[in-house]
Amino acid sequence: MAAALPICQTAIATDEHNASLLQLKQTIPLPGVQGRIDHLDVDIGGKRLFVCALGNNTVEVIDLNKGERIHTISGLGAPQGVVFVPELNRLLVANDKGGMCNIYDANSFQLIGKVDFADDADNVRYDSASKRIYVGFASGGIGIINVVDGKQVGSIKLAGHPEAFELEKQGHRIFVNVPNARHVAVIDRDKAK
């Protein structure tokens, strides 16, 4: 069975009980895509959606204006996380199998770099102020990549695999869900601890 990607929009209703609802706007078929879909990111200016088709070992690139797939990045190892960096026009894809974080030119989709996290590269977040990418990986770490040169510049040790994390918008902390340790770790990203 092929996958389909539902696209929703927020609707403002006059009824106060339904003040903000998600409504299905469009379904985009992804013929040939099998298995689970994981994380997504969007290129707002270019109106593209990047979809980690984890079970298919691909990243699907969707044109949101046309409502169709325009490119497939194949040969990946269960891609879990993806982030688009608009000012550098780069796309970073974290792979579970092999732990690679691949760096692509977001127009040609040519591979321009790799960072090896050894195992289970997962969620990816971008801090535009510092030009750093944060990647959750393996049995307990957040890797730090300088997005300008594509090199790993550090890592932060955790008590277990970071299942999900978020960068504080008006501050310098990272909040990390570490399920096996049964806690949320709070990291100072300036001090990397």
N, C-alpha and C positions, 0 to 999 in steps of 0.2 A: 504494500500500500504506500502511495506517495504521500509526502507531508504537504500540509497547507498552512500558511501563516495568516492568522486572523489579525487584522489591523483595527484598532479601536480608537475612538475619539471621545473626548469629554463633551458632554452636552449639558447646557444650563437649562434647567427646567423651571417653570414658574411655581410649581408645587414645592413648598418648603421641605417636605419629606423626601423629595427627590432632587434636591438642589444641585447635585453633581453626580451624573451617572456616566459610566462607560457604555458606549453603544458601538456595536459592530458596524464598521464603515465599509470594510472590504475584506475579502479573503483572497490571498495570493497563492495559487498552487505552486508547488515545488516538485514537479515530476522527477522521479528517480531518486529523490531524497528519502532515505529509510532511517528509522530509529529516532532516538531522542534529540530534541533541540535544547540547547543550553542558553548561554548568555547572548545578549544582543547589544549593539551600539548603533548610534545614528550619526550621519553626516548631515546636519541641519541645512547648511548652505548648499550642498550638492544633492539634497533630497534622496539620500541613499541609506539603506538599512543593511547592517552587517549581522549575519545570523550564524552562530556556531551550531552547525549540524553535527553534534558530537557523535551520534550513532552512524553517521554517514562518512565521517572523517573528512569533512569539507567545511568551508565557510562560504555561505551563499550571499551574494551581493544583490540587493533588491533596489530597483528604481522605484521610488515611492510615487512619482508622478504617473508613470506608465503602469504601475502595479504588476511588475514582472521582474523575474530574475534576469540580471544582465551579465553576471559572471559567477564562476565557481572557482574557488581556490581548493585544489584537491591534494591528496597525498599527505594529509595531516594525521596526527596521532590522537584522536578523540579530543578535538578542540573544545575547551570549556569556557575560556574568557577571551574577550575581544575589546579593544579600545581604539577609537579613531582620534588622531591628533591633528586637528584642522590646520593649525599654523605651519606644520611641517608636512602636511599631506601624507601622513604615515598611518599604517594600520598594524597593530600588534596583536598577535594571536597566541594564547597560552594553551599548550597541549598537555593532556593528562599523560599519555603514553610517551615516554622518553623525556618528559619535563622541559621541552624546548619552548621558548618564547620567540616566535618568528616575527621579523620586522619586514613589512612590505611597503613599497611605493603604492599609495592608494589610488593612483591613476592607472598605472600599467600592471599592478599586482605582481611585479617582479620582486623576488626575495632579495632584500638588501642587507640583512643581518640576522643573527641568531644569538640568543643568550641561553645557556644550558643550566637549568635548575635541577638536573639529574632525575627528578621524578615529580609527577603530578603537579605541573604548573596549572593553576586554577584561575581564580578571580584576578582581574586586572583593573587598576584605577590610574587616572592621570591627574597630576597636580600641575596645572598650567603655570602657576607662579614660579615654581622651582624647575619646571621642565623635567620632572621626574615621573617615571612609571613605577607603580608598586604592584608586585605579583605575589600572590599567595602560592606557596609550594610545599611539597613533600610532607614530612611528618612534623613540621613545625617551623615555618619561616615566612617572612615577607621579604622578597628580593627587591632591590632598588636599582632601576636602570636610568641612566642619563639619556633621555630620548634624542638629544641633539646628535650624539655620536654613537648611540646604540650599545653602550658598554655598561656592564654591571658595576655600580659604584658602592655597593654595600648590601647588607642583609640584616634582618632583625630576627633573633631567635624567639620562638614561642614554645609553649608547653605541649603543643599538639598541632595537627593540621588546621590551618585557618579555613574554615568552611565558607565564610563570607566576611567582608569588611567594608568599611566606608570611611572616606576622608572627611574630616570636619571642614565645612565650607568657610566659616569665619574664625578659623584658628589653625592650630598645627598638630592636632591629634588624629590618630587613626583608632577606630573602634573595631575590634576583631572578635568574631564569634569563634571560639575554640571549643567545640562540643566535647571532645574527649577529655579535656581538662575541666569541663563543666564551668566555664567562666567566659566573660567578655574581657579581653585584654585591652587596655588603653595605652597607646603608644604616643610618645612625643616624637613627631617625625623630624624635627630639627635636630634632636639629639640621637635619633635612631635607637631609642630604648624605651 
